């Protein structure tokens, strides 16, 4: 998930041409990924751990596991202001860690059969998409309603709650994102996007149509909101100021698109069904490149994060993280379990 030699591909074991061998550990179905403070944080739902990597060397700094934090299914993750927040899907809790040491700070349990399914940083703390669900003995988790909960970054106390309703469209929320002072949520059951005032929790609008079909994730880049639609093979780009449609992106470049991260001028999109990552120009939506070669190391690429001139991608089926050069798209390093 990390490194810095442009054009040089580094692998866990063996050598490829002039590349070197490095060692990494304990990825297991990695999905969520976040970057800050020189560290790259990865969630591993399959073995209930969180891994921190050095952004400069790619080395494993620590693996935080069930022996101390008892994660249920760590999924979404965010880092800000010296803290790491983890949405623990089946553990029904929000876990807070110290970003500098990885030390456990606190765990905020969610009430009843509820699960923090998505995460977004807010002005005063962190928002969680709180997916209510019914759990079955065979491990299946079936959602039936939703709410959004904002926790204080300082204390973990609940600041506000937005309950799902017909009027605000919240139902089976798959992803949330903060854009300015507003909060955006993708609703998989209603095929809608809900926007709220993040300061007051008041609904702003519910967006339907415009190509929104099976919305999977929502991401914000200043003036734009990008919505991936997994089964529709489409990205819908909305104007953040009024929710109007700016453009749609369709075709082979976004087949099975899942998550989006921005580097300021470009958007990076993971396509797990196609084992590819796509780069777009944010201003125009035009295609920059598709990375889909075997040497890229992609195997169900899912999470994506950008920082320090690099792009990091989690490979859920490959139990690895691929690091790309932000400017060229070259693979710099593949860190494997």
Backbone torsions as a table, in degrees:
resi	resn	phi	psi	omega
1	UNK	NA	4.5	-173.5
2	UNK	-156.8	149.4	168.1
3	UNK	166.2	-165.9	-172.8
4	UNK	-153.5	6.3	-177.5
5	UNK	-95.5	103.7	-176.7
6	UNK	-60.8	130.2	177.4
7	UNK	84.6	-8.5	-179.6
8	UNK	-105.4	123.5	-179.2
9	UNK	-98.3	122.2	-179.4
10	UNK	-112.9	136.1	-176.0
11	UNK	-120.5	166.4	179.4
12	UNK	-64.1	-46.5	-175.0
13	UNK	-138.7	152.7	-179.4
14	UNK	71.8	-175.6	-179.6
15	UNK	-132.4	147.4	174.9
16	UNK	-122.5	107.3	-176.6
17	UNK	61.2	-122.6	-177.3
18	UNK	-93.5	10.8	-176.0
19	UNK	-78.7	161.4	-176.5
20	UNK	-109.5	162.1	178.8
21	UNK	-94.6	135.2	175.7
22	UNK	-135.1	164.9	-176.3
23	UNK	-119.5	137.1	175.6
24	UNK	-136.2	175.0	-174.9
25	UNK	-152.0	151.2	160.4
26	UNK	61.8	34.2	165.0
27	UNK	-79.3	138.6	178.2
28	UNK	-146.5	97.8	-175.8
29	UNK	61.1	43.9	-173.7
30	UNK	-61.0	137.3	-178.1
31	UNK	-128.6	-69.4	-176.6
32	UNK	-74.0	148.3	179.7
33	UNK	-152.3	141.6	179.7
34	UNK	-148.4	150.1	-178.9
35	UNK	-126.1	138.0	167.8
36	UNK	-179.3	155.7	176.5
37	UNK	56.6	36.1	177.5
38	UNK	73.5	9.6	179.3
39	UNK	-123.9	151.2	175.5
40	UNK	-118.6	123.7	-174.4
41	UNK	-108.4	134.1	-174.6
42	UNK	-130.8	133.7	174.3
43	UNK	-94.5	142.2	179.9
44	UNK	-123.5	87.3	-176.3
45	UNK	-62.3	-27.6	-174.7
46	UNK	-74.5	-24.7	175.4
47	UNK	-124.2	12.7	172.6
48	UNK	58.9	47.1	178.0
49	UNK	-132.3	166.7	172.0
50	UNK	-126.0	130.4	-178.4
51	UNK	-110.8	135.5	171.9
52	UNK	-110.5	131.0	177.5
53	UNK	-112.7	152.6	172.1
54	UNK	-76.3	127.2	179.8
55	UNK	-71.1	-18.4	-178.3
56	UNK	-92.3	-33.0	-175.1
57	UNK	-115.4	-22.0	-175.2
58	UNK	84.8	-2.3	179.8
59	UNK	-72.0	152.6	177.6
60	UNK	-77.3	121.1	177.8
61	UNK	-85.2	-38.8	179.4
62	UNK	-168.0	154.1	171.0
63	UNK	-121.8	117.7	-177.1
64	UNK	-99.8	118.8	-169.6
65	UNK	-127.7	-170.7	-173.6
66	UNK	-64.4	-22.0	-177.4
67	UNK	-64.4	-26.5	-179.6
68	UNK	-117.0	-40.1	-176.3
69	UNK	-101.8	-20.4	178.8
70	UNK	53.2	53.5	174.8
71	UNK	-63.2	144.7	172.5
72	UNK	-83.7	-71.4	173.8
73	UNK	-140.8	86.2	-179.9
74	UNK	-63.8	127.2	-173.5
75	UNK	-125.5	-88.8	179.1
76	UNK	-74.3	152.4	-177.5
77	UNK	-148.6	146.3	178.2
78	UNK	-146.0	150.0	-179.4
79	UNK	-130.7	131.8	176.8
80	UNK	-167.9	147.5	172.8
81	UNK	54.4	34.3	176.5
82	UNK	84.2	6.1	-178.6
83	UNK	-125.0	150.5	173.0
84	UNK	-113.6	127.8	178.2
85	UNK	-111.8	133.1	-178.8
86	UNK	-123.6	127.3	174.1
87	UNK	-87.1	113.5	-176.5
88	UNK	-98.5	99.4	-167.6
89	UNK	-61.2	-55.2	-179.1
90	UNK	-93.4	-11.1	173.8
91	UNK	-79.8	-7.4	177.6
92	UNK	52.3	47.3	-177.0
93	UNK	-154.9	155.4	169.9
94	UNK	-104.5	122.7	-177.1
95	UNK	-107.8	134.4	-180.0
96	UNK	-114.3	131.2	179.8
97	UNK	-122.2	156.6	172.9
98	UNK	-80.3	122.0	-174.9
99	UNK	-67.5	-25.2	-177.5
100	UNK	-84.5	-26.9	-176.2
101	UNK	-121.3	-17.8	-174.6
102	UNK	78.9	3.7	-177.7
103	UNK	-67.9	142.3	176.6
104	UNK	-69.0	129.6	178.1
105	UNK	-102.3	-56.5	177.9
106	UNK	-164.6	164.8	177.6
107	UNK	-130.0	123.7	-178.7
108	UNK	-103.1	105.9	-177.9
109	UNK	-71.7	145.7	173.7
110	UNK	-95.8	149.2	-170.6
111	UNK	-82.0	134.7	172.9
112	UNK	67.8	-152.7	179.8
113	UNK	-83.7	66.9	179.3
114	UNK	-125.5	154.7	-175.6
115	UNK	-145.3	131.9	175.0
116	UNK	-74.8	102.3	-172.4
117	UNK	-94.8	-13.6	179.8
118	UNK	-149.7	163.8	-174.5
119	UNK	-145.8	142.3	176.8
120	UNK	-151.3	136.2	179.1
121	UNK	-76.0	139.6	-179.0
122	UNK	-116.7	-179.1	179.8
123	UNK	-63.4	-39.0	-176.0
124	UNK	-110.8	0.1	-177.1
125	UNK	178.4	-122.3	-175.9
126	UNK	-148.9	137.5	175.7
127	UNK	-96.4	143.3	172.1
128	UNK	-124.8	136.8	168.8
129	UNK	-80.6	111.4	-172.7
130	UNK	-97.5	95.4	-175.0
131	UNK	-87.0	112.1	173.9
132	UNK	-72.9	145.2	-175.1
133	UNK	-155.6	167.0	174.0
134	UNK	-113.9	125.7	-178.3
135	UNK	-98.9	140.1	179.8
136	UNK	-116.6	161.3	-176.0
137	UNK	-62.4	-26.1	-179.1
138	UNK	-84.0	5.1	177.5
139	UNK	97.0	-9.2	179.4
140	UNK	-67.8	143.0	177.7
141	UNK	-125.4	116.4	-175.1
142	UNK	-111.1	115.3	179.6
143	UNK	-75.3	148.7	175.5
144	UNK	-138.1	-13.2	172.9
145	UNK	-163.9	173.5	-173.5
146	UNK	-147.6	161.9	171.5
147	UNK	-151.5	167.3	175.3
148	UNK	-118.1	135.6	-177.2
149	UNK	-127.7	130.6	176.0
150	UNK	-105.6	127.4	177.9
151	UNK	-108.4	147.5	176.7
152	UNK	-68.9	133.4	177.1
153	UNK	-68.6	-23.7	-177.2
154	UNK	-87.2	-39.8	-172.0
155	UNK	-118.9	-18.3	-175.3
156	UNK	82.9	-1.7	179.7
157	UNK	-68.1	149.8	177.7
158	UNK	-71.6	123.0	179.3
159	UNK	-90.2	-42.0	177.3
160	UNK	-163.3	158.3	179.2
161	UNK	-131.6	134.5	175.0
162	UNK	-113.5	112.7	-179.3
163	UNK	-83.7	141.9	177.5
164	UNK	-67.6	143.3	178.7
165	UNK	-152.8	169.3	177.9
166	UNK	-62.6	-37.8	-174.7
167	UNK	-72.0	-33.0	-178.9
168	UNK	-98.7	-5.6	170.7
169	UNK	80.5	-2.0	-176.6
170	UNK	-67.4	117.8	175.3
171	UNK	-163.5	120.4	-176.7
172	UNK	52.2	61.5	-179.8
173	UNK	-67.9	128.3	-179.5
174	UNK	-100.0	-23.1	-175.3
175	UNK	-163.0	151.2	175.2
176	UNK	-136.3	155.1	179.3
177	UNK	-151.7	141.3	175.6
178	UNK	-93.6	130.9	179.1
179	UNK	-132.5	104.7	-170.7
180	UNK	66.4	-127.7	176.8
181	UNK	-94.9	-0.3	-175.2
182	UNK	-102.0	152.9	-179.9
183	UNK	-113.7	132.2	-179.2
184	UNK	-116.4	141.3	-178.8
185	UNK	-135.7	137.5	174.6
186	UNK	-97.2	133.2	-175.8
187	UNK	-115.9	108.5	-172.4
188	UNK	-72.3	-33.8	-177.0
189	UNK	-75.5	-33.9	-176.8
190	UNK	-100.1	-2.4	-179.3
191	UNK	54.3	47.6	-178.1
192	UNK	-134.6	166.3	171.6
193	UNK	-121.1	127.1	179.1
194	UNK	-105.4	137.3	176.9
195	UNK	-120.0	136.3	-179.3
196	UNK	-130.6	153.1	168.2
197	UNK	-74.0	115.4	-175.3
198	UNK	-69.2	-20.1	-179.7
199	UNK	-81.2	-35.8	-176.0
200	UNK	-111.6	-17.9	-175.7
201	UNK	82.5	-0.7	-178.1
202	UNK	-69.8	137.9	177.5
203	UNK	-66.8	140.2	177.7
204	UNK	-101.8	-51.8	178.9
205	UNK	-165.8	159.7	170.2
206	UNK	-118.6	124.9	-175.3
207	UNK	-105.0	125.2	177.4
208	UNK	-123.8	166.1	179.2
209	UNK	68.7	-147.0	179.2
210	UNK	55.9	24.6	179.9
211	UNK	86.9	2.9	178.2
212	UNK	-74.4	114.0	-174.0
213	UNK	-152.3	110.0	-173.5
214	UNK	63.5	56.1	179.1
215	UNK	-64.4	128.8	-173.7
216	UNK	-107.4	-45.0	178.0
217	UNK	-144.5	159.4	178.6
218	UNK	-132.8	135.7	-178.3
219	UNK	-141.4	148.0	-175.9
220	UNK	-120.0	137.2	172.5
221	UNK	-129.2	84.0	176.9
222	UNK	60.4	-85.3	-173.6
223	UNK	-101.9	-1.1	-177.3
224	UNK	-126.9	149.1	173.2
225	UNK	-120.7	121.4	-179.6
226	UNK	-102.1	130.9	-179.1
227	UNK	-120.2	118.0	174.4
228	UNK	-86.4	145.7	179.3
229	UNK	-128.1	96.0	-165.9
230	UNK	-53.2	-58.5	-174.5
231	UNK	-81.8	-15.2	179.2
232	UNK	-88.1	-6.6	-179.0
233	UNK	52.2	53.7	-175.0
234	UNK	-151.4	142.2	168.9
235	UNK	-113.4	129.8	177.5
236	UNK	-106.0	127.0	-179.9
237	UNK	-109.7	121.6	-177.3
238	UNK	-110.9	151.5	173.0
239	UNK	-79.1	124.7	-174.6
240	UNK	-65.9	-29.0	-174.7
241	UNK	-71.5	-31.8	-177.1
242	UNK	-139.3	2.6	177.5
243	UNK	76.7	5.4	-178.6
244	UNK	-74.1	156.4	-177.9
245	UNK	-75.7	126.8	174.5
246	UNK	-93.3	-45.8	-179.0
247	UNK	-170.2	163.0	168.6
248	UNK	-120.6	145.7	177.8
249	UNK	-119.9	122.3	-175.9
250	UNK	-132.8	166.6	173.7
251	UNK	110.1	-165.8	-173.6
252	UNK	-61.9	-27.2	-176.4
253	UNK	-70.7	-16.5	-178.0
254	UNK	-129.9	27.6	177.8
255	UNK	-65.1	121.1	-179.9
256	UNK	65.0	30.2	-178.6
257	UNK	-61.3	142.5	-172.8
258	UNK	-125.9	-60.3	-175.3
259	UNK	-127.4	156.8	-176.3
260	UNK	-133.2	139.9	170.9
261	UNK	-135.5	150.2	-175.5
262	UNK	-117.2	145.2	175.8
263	UNK	-112.2	12.3	-179.7
264	UNK	113.0	-51.7	179.2
265	UNK	-116.8	-15.0	-178.3
266	UNK	-127.5	152.3	174.7
267	UNK	-111.4	135.6	179.1
268	UNK	-112.6	127.0	-172.3
269	UNK	-123.3	132.4	176.0
270	UNK	-94.0	140.3	179.8
271	UNK	-128.8	85.2	-171.4
272	UNK	-64.4	-33.0	-179.7
273	UNK	-67.1	-30.2	-176.7
274	UNK	-100.5	0.3	-177.2
275	UNK	52.4	48.8	-177.1
276	UNK	-142.3	163.0	172.7
277	UNK	-128.6	135.2	-176.5
278	UNK	-117.7	140.2	177.1
279	UNK	-113.4	133.9	-179.7
280	UNK	-126.6	153.2	169.3
281	UNK	-78.2	123.2	-175.3
282	UNK	-66.3	-40.7	-175.2
283	UNK	-65.6	-36.1	-174.7
284	UNK	-113.3	-18.0	-175.1
285	UNK	78.4	4.5	-177.8
286	UNK	-73.9	149.7	-179.3
287	UNK	-73.7	131.1	175.2
288	UNK	-95.5	-51.3	178.8
289	UNK	-165.4	156.8	170.9
290	UNK	-116.0	125.2	177.8
291	UNK	-103.2	109.6	-175.3
292	UNK	-146.7	18.8	179.5
293	UNK	-83.3	154.2	-178.7
294	UNK	-58.7	-34.2	-179.1
295	UNK	-66.8	-17.1	178.5
296	UNK	-70.6	-17.9	175.6
297	UNK	78.6	11.4	-176.4
298	UNK	-77.0	132.6	174.9
299	UNK	-145.7	98.5	-170.8
300	UNK	55.4	57.3	177.0
301	UNK	-61.4	128.9	-170.5
302	UNK	-124.3	-67.6	-179.5
303	UNK	-86.9	153.9	179.3
304	UNK	-147.0	139.0	179.0
305	UNK	-143.0	153.0	-177.1
306	UNK	-127.9	141.2	176.2
307	UNK	176.6	147.9	176.5
308	UNK	54.5	34.1	178.0
309	UNK	80.4	11.0	-178.0
310	UNK	-126.4	159.5	172.7
311	UNK	-122.3	128.8	179.3
312	UNK	-114.1	137.6	-176.5
313	UNK	-130.7	128.5	173.9
314	UNK	-84.6	137.7	177.3
315	UNK	-110.4	100.2	-170.8
316	UNK	-62.6	-41.6	-179.4
317	UNK	-85.5	-23.0	-178.9
318	UNK	-88.8	-5.5	-177.5
319	UNK	49.5	51.4	-176.4
320	UNK	-153.1	172.1	174.5
321	UNK	-130.8	131.6	177.6
322	UNK	-103.7	132.8	175.7
323	UNK	-107.2	130.5	-179.3
324	UNK	-115.8	154.2	170.0
325	UNK	-79.7	126.4	-175.1
326	UNK	-61.8	-33.4	-175.8
327	UNK	-83.9	-36.8	-173.6
328	UNK	-108.7	-18.9	-175.1
329	UNK	79.6	1.1	179.5
330	UNK	-64.6	140.6	173.8
331	UNK	-74.7	123.6	179.5
332	UNK	-99.2	-31.6	-174.4
333	UNK	-163.2	144.6	170.6
334	UNK	-123.5	119.8	179.5
335	UNK	-104.3	121.3	-176.5
336	UNK	-114.2	161.8	175.1
337	UNK	-71.0	NA	NA
